[in-house]
Amino acid sequence: MQGHVDTTGTCIQRTDKNGSWEFTIEFPKKFAELIVEKGSICVNGISLTAFNVDTSRFTVAIIPYTFEQTNIKGILASHSVNLEFDLLGKYINRKITLSAV
């Protein structure tokens, strides 16, 4: 991750999983091609692994250490978050886009 915000998303669900947490984040559909199942996603500067990925939302799992040591514990449902998509995905997307021109 580079520390550059690509867009913002909205936390639509925060679920306590007996000491761990899951956050479901909604994002603009135009970024769907930049996120893949089990790929990297940066939420508020925290590099995480995305799962349950679809065209406008994904979920991340947060272990207790990450929850306590980062700003993620302050995120509640309806809160806005900064998102940075994986750099490799951006390069591949650009190559495909330029090849089609």
GROMACS elastic network, one bead per residue, 0.5 to 0.9 nm:
[ bonds ]
;  ai    aj funct       b0    kb
    1     4     6  0.79378   500
    1    40     6  0.84161   500
    1    41     6  0.82276   500
    1    42     6  0.70418   500
    1    45     6  0.85259   500
    1    47     6  0.70311   500
    1    84     6  0.73972   500
    1    85     6  0.78707   500
    1    86     6  0.65286   500
    1    87     6  0.66517   500
    2     5     6  0.88010   500
    2    84     6  0.81538   500
    2    86     6  0.88827   500
    2    87     6  0.77240   500
    3    42     6  0.84533   500
    3    45     6  0.65471   500
    3    84     6  0.73515   500
    4    45     6  0.87541   500
    4    83     6  0.84497   500
    4    84     6  0.62758   500
    5     8     6  0.76292   500
    5    42     6  0.87341   500
    5    44     6  0.85642   500
    5    45     6  0.85868   500
    5    82     6  0.60425   500
    5    83     6  0.56070   500
    5    85     6  0.83032   500
    6    31     6  0.88359   500
    6    82     6  0.76675   500
    6    83     6  0.58708   500
    6    84     6  0.50159   500
    6    85     6  0.68184   500
    7    27     6  0.78754   500
    7    28     6  0.79429   500
    7    31     6  0.85581   500
    7    81     6  0.86792   500
    7    82     6  0.62160   500
    7    83     6  0.54383   500
    7    84     6  0.69455   500
    7    85     6  0.88580   500
    8    26     6  0.89625   500
    8    27     6  0.67945   500
    8    28     6  0.80927   500
    8    80     6  0.65639   500
    8    81     6  0.54846   500
    8    83     6  0.54259   500
    8    84     6  0.85686   500
    9    25     6  0.62610   500
    9    26     6  0.54065   500
    9    28     6  0.71965   500
    9    43     6  0.88634   500
    9    57     6  0.88100   500
    9    79     6  0.84797   500
    9    80     6  0.56731   500
    9    81     6  0.52602   500
    9    82     6  0.63702   500
    9    83     6  0.65794   500
   10    24     6  0.84377   500
   10    25     6  0.54741   500
   10    26     6  0.51901   500
   10    27     6  0.66415   500
   10    77     6  0.76326   500
   10    78     6  0.59234   500
   10    79     6  0.56784   500
   10    81     6  0.59266   500
   10    82     6  0.87479   500
   11    14     6  0.73097   500
   11    23     6  0.66988   500
   11    24     6  0.58126   500
   11    26     6  0.63328   500
   11    75     6  0.73914   500
   11    76     6  0.66465   500
   11    78     6  0.53629   500
   11    79     6  0.55089   500
   11    80     6  0.63711   500
   11    81     6  0.70654   500
   12    23     6  0.76487   500
   12    24     6  0.56948   500
   12    25     6  0.57275   500
   12    26     6  0.65351   500
   12    76     6  0.81462   500
   12    78     6  0.56645   500
   12    79     6  0.79076   500
   13    22     6  0.78869   500
   13    23     6  0.56474   500
   13    24     6  0.50798   500
   13    25     6  0.72521   500
   13    59     6  0.89680   500
   13    76     6  0.74936   500
   13    77     6  0.50412   500
   13    78     6  0.78940   500
   14    21     6  0.69215   500
   14    22     6  0.57664   500
   14    24     6  0.65766   500
   14    75     6  0.81133   500
   14    76     6  0.63261   500
   14    77     6  0.59707   500
   15    20     6  0.85449   500
   15    21     6  0.54933   500
   15    22     6  0.51173   500
   15    23     6  0.64433   500
   15    24     6  0.85586   500
   16    19     6  0.66993   500
   16    20     6  0.61336   500
   16    22     6  0.66775   500
   17    21     6  0.51761   500
   17    22     6  0.70761   500
   18    21     6  0.77268   500
   19    63     6  0.75654   500
   19    64     6  0.62420   500
   20    61     6  0.72651   500
   20    62     6  0.56934   500
   20    64     6  0.55036   500
   20    67     6  0.79080   500
   21    60     6  0.83152   500
   21    61     6  0.57625   500
   21    62     6  0.50513   500
   21    63     6  0.67610   500
   21    64     6  0.79103   500
   21    67     6  0.79588   500
   22    59     6  0.65660   500
   22    60     6  0.56039   500
   22    62     6  0.60640   500
   23    58     6  0.83371   500
   23    59     6  0.54685   500
   23    60     6  0.54373   500
   23    61     6  0.66173   500
   23    62     6  0.78644   500
   23    75     6  0.87584   500
   23    76     6  0.87015   500
   23    77     6  0.84443   500
   24    52     6  0.88554   500
   24    57     6  0.68315   500
   24    58     6  0.56213   500
   24    60     6  0.65789   500
   24    77     6  0.86646   500
   25    56     6  0.83781   500
   25    57     6  0.53770   500
   25    58     6  0.55012   500
   25    59     6  0.61433   500
   25    60     6  0.81553   500
   25    77     6  0.89626   500
   25    81     6  0.83800   500
   26    29     6  0.88966   500
   26    56     6  0.55575   500
   26    58     6  0.67225   500
   26    59     6  0.89123   500
   27    30     6  0.85758   500
   27    31     6  0.74757   500
   27    32     6  0.82420   500
   27    55     6  0.84866   500
   27    56     6  0.52318   500
   27    57     6  0.58098   500
   27    58     6  0.83581   500
   27    83     6  0.84382   500
   28    31     6  0.60268   500
   28    32     6  0.75644   500
   28    55     6  0.84573   500
   28    56     6  0.60309   500
   28    57     6  0.84735   500
   29    32     6  0.52460   500
   29    33     6  0.85174   500
   29    55     6  0.57048   500
   29    57     6  0.84622   500
   30    33     6  0.74713   500
   30    34     6  0.89074   500
   30    55     6  0.84614   500
   30    56     6  0.84863   500
   31    34     6  0.55761   500
   31    35     6  0.73791   500
   31    55     6  0.81114   500
   31    56     6  0.80852   500
   31    85     6  0.83319   500
   32    35     6  0.58357   500
   32    36     6  0.82782   500
   32    53     6  0.88209   500
   32    54     6  0.73991   500
   32    56     6  0.64245   500
   32    57     6  0.84962   500
   33    36     6  0.76520   500
   33    55     6  0.79587   500
   33    89     6  0.79739   500
   33    90     6  0.88336   500
   33    93     6  0.75568   500
   34    85     6  0.61695   500
   34    86     6  0.69356   500
   34    87     6  0.87131   500
   34    88     6  0.88610   500
   34    89     6  0.53206   500
   34    90     6  0.62747   500
   34    92     6  0.89750   500
   34    93     6  0.73568   500
   35    38     6  0.88543   500
   35    39     6  0.65892   500
   35    40     6  0.76153   500
   35    41     6  0.73265   500
   35    50     6  0.78633   500
   35    53     6  0.74587   500
   35    54     6  0.87016   500
   35    55     6  0.88009   500
   35    58     6  0.87126   500
   35    85     6  0.65608   500
   35    86     6  0.71900   500
   35    89     6  0.72707   500
   36    39     6  0.51492   500
   36    40     6  0.79568   500
   36    50     6  0.72656   500
   36    51     6  0.78581   500
   36    53     6  0.64885   500
   36    54     6  0.84341   500
   36    89     6  0.86799   500
   37    40     6  0.87084   500
   37    49     6  0.82252   500
   37    50     6  0.59465   500
   37    51     6  0.50335   500
   37    52     6  0.66981   500
   37    53     6  0.55634   500
   37    54     6  0.85593   500
   37    58     6  0.85729   500
   38    49     6  0.55080   500
   38    50     6  0.51237   500
   38    51     6  0.53901   500
   38    52     6  0.86070   500
   38    53     6  0.84539   500
   39    48     6  0.82751   500
   39    49     6  0.55254   500
   39    50     6  0.56259   500
   39    51     6  0.77431   500
   39    86     6  0.75490   500
   40    47     6  0.66196   500
   40    48     6  0.56920   500
   40    50     6  0.62022   500
   40    85     6  0.71257   500
   40    86     6  0.56210   500
   41    46     6  0.81327   500
   41    47     6  0.58321   500
   41    48     6  0.53677   500
   41    49     6  0.59970   500
   41    50     6  0.61991   500
   41    60     6  0.87575   500
   41    83     6  0.71979   500
   41    84     6  0.61767   500
   41    85     6  0.52146   500
   41    86     6  0.59614   500
   42    45     6  0.56259   500
   42    46     6  0.51535   500
   42    48     6  0.58678   500
   42    49     6  0.83676   500
   42    82     6  0.79088   500
   42    83     6  0.55543   500
   42    85     6  0.63693   500
   42    86     6  0.77395   500
   43    46     6  0.51787   500
   43    47     6  0.66065   500
   43    48     6  0.72507   500
   43    72     6  0.82509   500
   43    81     6  0.64656   500
   43    82     6  0.57239   500
   43    84     6  0.67869   500
   44    47     6  0.85489   500
   44    71     6  0.75287   500
   44    72     6  0.75893   500
   44    81     6  0.58384   500
   44    83     6  0.63904   500
   44    84     6  0.82851   500
   45    71     6  0.88279   500
   45    82     6  0.75127   500
   45    83     6  0.78122   500
   45    84     6  0.79105   500
   46    66     6  0.88375   500
   46    70     6  0.76403   500
   46    71     6  0.84714   500
   46    72     6  0.81297   500
   47    84     6  0.88392   500
   48    60     6  0.66814   500
   48    61     6  0.79568   500
   48    62     6  0.82864   500
   49    59     6  0.84331   500
   49    60     6  0.60655   500
   49    61     6  0.76001   500
   50    53     6  0.66851   500
   50    58     6  0.60453   500
   50    59     6  0.56631   500
   50    60     6  0.51371   500
   50    61     6  0.80295   500
   51    54     6  0.88703   500
   51    58     6  0.58982   500
   51    59     6  0.52828   500
   51    60     6  0.62734   500
   51    61     6  0.84342   500
   52    57     6  0.79048   500
   52    58     6  0.54038   500
   52    59     6  0.57736   500
   52    60     6  0.84965   500
   53    56     6  0.78775   500
   53    57     6  0.59947   500
   53    59     6  0.69003   500
   54    57     6  0.55531   500
   54    58     6  0.63823   500
   55    58     6  0.84724   500
   62    65     6  0.81985   500
   62    66     6  0.62129   500
   62    67     6  0.61468   500
   62    72     6  0.85036   500
   63    66     6  0.55250   500
   63    67     6  0.61981   500
   63    68     6  0.88095   500
   64    68     6  0.61653   500
   64    69     6  0.85625   500
   65    68     6  0.52648   500
   65    69     6  0.60119   500
   65    70     6  0.84533   500
   66    69     6  0.52000   500
   66    70     6  0.58245   500
   66    71     6  0.87882   500
   66    72     6  0.77824   500
   66    73     6  0.86577   500
   67    70     6  0.58837   500
   67    71     6  0.75146   500
   67    72     6  0.58911   500
   67    73     6  0.53461   500
   68    71     6  0.80092   500
   68    72     6  0.80968   500
   68    73     6  0.66829   500
   69    72     6  0.84268   500
   69    73     6  0.85192   500
   70    73     6  0.68894   500
   70    74     6  0.87872   500
   71    74     6  0.57826   500
   71    75     6  0.74494   500
   72    75     6  0.54050   500
   72    76     6  0.87930   500
   73    76     6  0.80196   500
   75    78     6  0.85093   500
   75    79     6  0.60934   500
   75    80     6  0.81356   500
   75    81     6  0.79588   500
   76    79     6  0.55771   500
   76    80     6  0.88745   500
   77    80     6  0.87032   500
   84    87     6  0.84739   500
   85    88     6  0.87986   500
   85    89     6  0.74634   500
   85    90     6  0.74895   500
   86    89     6  0.54162   500
   86    90     6  0.65941   500
   87    90     6  0.50265   500
   87    91     6  0.63599   500
   87    92     6  0.87313   500
   88    91     6  0.51434   500
   88    92     6  0.62339   500
   88    93     6  0.85347   500
   89    92     6  0.51472   500
   89    93     6  0.60022   500
   89    94     6  0.85278   500
   90    93     6  0.50949   500
   90    94     6  0.61305   500
   90    95     6  0.86382   500
   91    94     6  0.51359   500
   91    95     6  0.61782   500
   91    96     6  0.86613   500
   92    95     6  0.51135   500
   92    96     6  0.62003   500
   92    97     6  0.85165   500
   93    96     6  0.52295   500
   93    97     6  0.60703   500
   93    98     6  0.86011   500
   94    98     6  0.60229   500
   94    99     6  0.84047   500
   95    98     6  0.52257   500
   95    99     6  0.59926   500
   95   100     6  0.86313   500
   96    99     6  0.50994   500
   96   100     6  0.63192   500
   97   100     6  0.53373   500
   97   101     6  0.68407   500
   98   101     6  0.53029   500
